[in-house]
Amino acid sequence: MKGKQILSLMLLIILSGILQAQDKLVLDLPGARSHALQYNKTLKNSSLATEKSILQLKEAIAAGLPQVSATMDYSNALGASISIRFNEDMPASEIPIRPTSNFNLRVNQLLFSGNYFVGLQLARLGTSLTSKSHEKNEQEIIAQVTDGYYLVLLSEEMLKLLELNMTNLKDIYAKTAAMEVVGIIEKTDVDQLSVQISALQNAVNSAQRQLEMAQNMLRLQLGVSAETGIELTENLGEVLTKVSNPAMQSPLFNVQQNLDFQLVEFQEKLSEKQVLMAQSNYLPTLVGFYARTEKILKPDFDMSPKNMVGLSLTIPIFSGGTRTAQVKQAKVDLETARNTKALLNEQLEIQNKQLQFNLRNAMETYTNQVANLDVSRRVYNNLKLKFEHGLISGLDLVTADNNYVKAETDYISAIYQILSARVALDKLYGQLK
């Protein structure tokens, strides 16, 4: 019995471990991007929009295929009759109107319509535009996930630095408090360190909240619940090394590879087709048809044929200037689309130069902040030794600690600027995959 209890307990522990593992995501950056592309809610809606555009194209094609309809009717004159007099000298003949019922089958086939053929081209362009918009949404999600991934790493690093600083300061405080008891150091120095520890504790608490907020934002982008644990396998040093690698430097900018520019090009093509659509309103429409009528209840006198084929030609002649105005409006829209494309081209070229400048500036700032952090650390360690030997006051040590914390914050900020600039540049170049 005891052996069964031990076995049950072991199984329970194993099962608990499995469930915890299932509630935790262990991700590197490519894995986070892949997960977001699969589960992000915004992308799911974008995929549905793409699927809808394909169905709309099928609907447009179906309008030019044979259209078959059937009707049935029944009529009853309620005993009425038709009076016919064949000669004035003869009495009128009464012909009763018998109930009738017909089954009608009709097949229509569009043979020519300018609107249909241009509309089909518009539907195909619309499908391509929706697909390109989905690709744009994927890039946006990848950029957001990448930023979120970096922000979590930065928040973790900032928290580690602050906690390490807190540990060191508490160690100094403990030693200082002991020295104050025996009268080696004044109580004022101990009080100053106590105030600094409280301020640093507030900074640690703030960093913890910042980390939790960054993790929640990443969860939202990944499409997982707020209870799902996240463990990032890459560290900040590895990410920074990859981003700073010369092989990662962006090639020459080609505006044709930018997704925003590609979308504007699609808009221009749609505007061109809209001009053709407006002009096609001047063209006639030709429809062929076949009709068959089966008499279920036949009248006494029936001359209608069972089968009928024919053509229907609709020719637009005069619309009071409506079609002319529509063509002119479509041409105005086309000119607007071309101006928008030219303007975006110029904006993207300027944006490329600005982002290149931002990246270079961020790299230079990072180099300076690394040196600044090293200097601040050495100054702090040096003053800490002097304080422990009673050579400086607690105020001097607190000032050094504040400078050290500021150097750590500036260091993290410089890393974020590099990572953010790299993501923005890769997004502009269409290299986020």
N, C-alpha and C positions, 0 to 999 in steps of 0.2 A: 504493500500500500504506500509506504514511504517512497519507494522507487518510482511509483506512478506519479506522485506529487512532484518529485524532483523533475521528472521528464516533462510534465505539464508546464512547470515553471520555466524550464529551458525553452520550450516551444513558444511560450508567451513572450519571453525576452527576445527571441529571434524574430517573431512576428512583429513585435513593437519596433525593432530596429529596421525591419523592411518598410513598415509604414512611414517611419520618420524619413527614411531615405527617399521614399516616393514623394514626400512633401518638400523636398529640398532640391533645388536646381544647382548643379555644379557646371559652370559655363566659362569658356574662354570667349574672346571677342567674336570670332567667327561663329561659335555656337550660339551666342546671344543673338546675333543677327539672323541666323537661320531660324531660331525659335520664334523670333518676332515675325518673320515673314510668314510663318505657318499659323500663328495663333493671334496676331494682333487684330483687334476688332475692326479698326479702320480699314485695314487691308481686306478683310473679309467682305466688307461692304463694297470696296472697290472691285473685288473679283465678281461680286454679284452684278455690278454695273456693267462689267465687261460681258458677262453672260447675257445680260439683257440686251446689249447692243447687237450681239450675234443673233438673238431671236428677232430683233427689229429688222435686221437685214433679211432674214428668212421671210418675215412678213412682207417686206417690200418686194421680194422676188415673187412671192405667191400672188401678188396683185396682177401679175402678167401671165399667170397660168390659167388654164380653163376654169371657169366658174360655173358650177352645176347647181341648179335649184329645181325643186319640184313643188307643185301646189295641187291641192285638191279642192274642189268646190261643189256645192250642192245648192240648187235653187228650186223654189216651188211657188207657182203663181197663185196658189190657194183657190184652185177651181176656176180661174179666169180663162177666157177663150178669146180667140181672134175672129172678128167678123169680116168675111170677104164676100163681096158681090162681084161676080164675073160678068154679069149683064144687068142692065137696068130693069129688064123685064123679068129677071129671075130673082127669086128670093135670096137673101144673103146666106152664105154658108158659115156655120159656126165651127171653128176648129179649136178644140180645147188645147190649152198650153199644159203639156205634160211636165212633170218634174224632170230636171236634168242634173247630171253629175259628171264632172270631168276630172281626169288626172292629167296634169300638164308637166312636162319635163322640158327644161330649157338649158342650153349650154351656150355660154358667152365666151368668146376668145378675143382678147385685145390683140389687134394686128399691128397697130402703130399708134404711139403716143409719145410725143417729145418729153412730156412731164415724167412719164414712167421711166424712160431710159436715163434721163438726167437724175431722177430721184433715186434710181438704183445706184448710180455712181456716188451720190451723196450718202446713201446708206452704207456703202462700203467704206467711204472716207470716215464716216462717223464711227464705224467699228474700229478702224485703225486708230482714230483719235482717242477712243475710250481705252484701247489697249495701251497706247502711249501714256495716257493719264495714269493708268494703273502702274506702269513702270515708274512714272514720276512719284507716285505715292509710295512705292517700294523704296525708292531712293530717300524720300523724306523720312520714312520709318527707320531705315538703316542709319541715317544721320542722327536721328533722335536717340536710337539705342546706343550708338557709339558715344555720343555726348553723355548719355546717362551712365554708361559703363565707366567712362573716364571719371565722371563726377563721383561715383561711388569709390573708385580707387583713390581719388584725391582726398575725399572725406575720411577714408580709413587712414591714409597717411598722416593727415593733419591731426587726427585723434591720437595716433601713436606718438607723434612728436610732443603733443601737449601732455599726454599721460607720462611720457618719459621725463619731461620737464617737471611735472608735478612730483614724481617719485624723487627726483634729485633735490627739489626744494624742500620736500617733507623731511628728507634725510638731514639736510642742513638745519632745518628748524629743530629737529630732535636734538642734534648736537648743541645747537645754540641755546636751547632751553636748559639743557644740563649745565652749560657754562654759566648761564645767568643765575642758576641756583647757588653756585659757589662764588658768585660775584665777579667773575672774569669779564662778563659782557653785560652791558646795561639792558634793562628791561625794554627800553625804547627800541632797540634793535630786534628783540624778539617780537614785539608788537608789529613792527614793520613787516617782518617775514610772515606773520600770521595774516595780516591784511593782504599780502601778495598771494598767499596760498588760497585765500578765499576768492580773490579775483581770478586766479588761475583755475580754480574749481568751476567757477561760472563759465570760463572759456571751454573747459572740458565738457561740461553739460551741454553747452551750445553746440559743440562739435558732434556730440552724440546725437542730438536732435537733427543736425544737418545730415548726418550719415543715414539716419532712419528715413528722412524725407527723400534723400537721393535714392535709397533702396526702393521706397514706395513708387517713386517716379519710374524707376527701371522696371518694377513689376507691372505697372500700367502699360508701359511700352511693349513688354514681353507678352502681355495678354494673360497673365496669371493672377491668382487671387492674392489678397493682401496678407494671407496667412502663409503663403509659400516662402520658404527660406531660400536665400540666394547666396551662393559661394562663388566668388570670382577666382579663377585659377591663375590669372596673370597678375603680376605686380606692376607697380608704377614704373620701376626701372626698366623692365622688359618693354613695356609699351613705349616709353620715351626713347629707348634705343631704336625700336622699329621706326618710329616717326622721324627720328633724326638721321636715319640711315640715308646716305647719298643716293642709294638705289631707289629710294622712295620719293625722290624729288619729282615734281610734276613735269611732264614734257611740255613742248610748245602748245600754247592754247589754240584749240580748234573750236570755234563757236558752233560748228555743226554737230559736235558731240554733246553739247549742252541740251538737256531735256526741255528746259523752258523755251529755248530757241526752236527745237523740233516741234513743240506744241504750237508755237506761233506759225511755223511753216504750214502745219496742218490747217490752221485757221485760215491762212491765205488761200490754200487750195479749196477749202469749203466755200470761201467767198467767190472764187472763180466759178465754181459749180452753181452757186446761187444766181450769178449773172446768166449762165446758160439756162437755168430753170426759168428765170423770168422771160428770157427770149423764146423759150419753147412754148410759151403761152400763145404765140402767134401761129403755131403749127396746128393742123387738123388732127382729129382723133378718129381712128378707124376701128370698128368692132365688128366681128362676125358672130353670127348666132345660128343655132339650130334648135327648133322647137318641135315637140311631138305631143299630140293630144290624144288620149284614149277616152272614149265615151263610155262611161259606166252606165248612166241612164240616158238613152238617146231620145231626142225629140222626134216627132213625126216627120218634120222637114228639116234636114241638116245638109248644108253645103260646104261646111268648113273641112279643109283637108287635115289628114292626120299628121303629116310631116311638112315642115317649113324651114327653109334656110334663107339667110339674107345677110345684108351688110348694112351697117349704120355709120355714116360719115358725119362728124360734127366739125363745122368750119367756123372759126372765130372771124367775124367781119369787123365789128366796131364795138368798142367798149367805153367810149367816151374819154379815152386817154388814160384809162386805168393801167393797161399793160405797159404803156410808155413810161408812166411814172414808176412802175415797179422795176423796170429795167434800169432806170436812172438811179433809183435808190440802191439797187444791188451793186451798181458800179461805184457809187459813193462808199458803200461798205467795203468793197474790194480795195479801193484806194486807201481807206483807213487802215485796213489790215496790213497793207504794204508799208505804210508809214510806221505802224506799230512794230513791224519786223525790223525795219531799219533802225528805229530808236532802241529796240532791245539789243541789237547787235552792238551799237555804240556803248550802251550801258554795261553789257557783259565784258567788253574790252576794258572799260574803266574799272569794273569790279575786279577783273583779273589782276590788274596792276596794284589795286588797293590791297587785295588779299595777299599778293606776293610781298608787298611792303609789310603787312601785318605779321606775316610769318618770319621775315628777316628780323623785324623789330623784336618779336617775341623771343627768338633765338638769342639775340644780343642781350635782352633783358634777363633771360634765364642764366646766361653765362655770368653776368654781373651779380645776380642774386645768389648763385652758388658760391662765388667768392665772398660775398657779403655774409652769407650764413656761416661760412668757415671762420671768418674773422670774428663774428659775433660769438660763435661757440668758444673760440680760443680766449676772447676777452672775458667771457662769462666764467670759464673754468679758472682763468688766472685770478680774477677778482674773488671767486669762491675760496680759493686757497688763502688769499690775503685776509678775507673776512674770518676764516677759521683761525687764523693766527692773530686776529685782533688788529690788523693794520688798516682796515677801512671800516666805515660804518655800515649798518644795515641798509641805509638809504642808498648807498653806492651799489650794493649788491642787488637791491630791488630794481634800480635803474638799469643795471646790466641785464637782469632777467627780462625786464620789459623789452629791451632792445633785442634780446635773443628771440623772444616770442614773436616780435614784429618781423624779424628776419625770417623765421620759419613760415609765417603767414605770407610774406612777400615771395618766398621761394615756391610755395604751393601755388600761389596766384600766377607766377611766371610759367610754371608747368602747364597750368590750365590754359593760358593764353596760347602756348605752342600747340597743344592738342586741339583746341577750338579752331585755331587758324588752319591747321592741317585738314580737319574735317570739312571746313567751309571751302577750302581750295579743292579737295577731292570731289566734293559735291558739284562745284562749278565745272570741273573737268569731266564729270560723268564717270568717275572712277570708283564710286562707292558701290561695292557689290557684296 
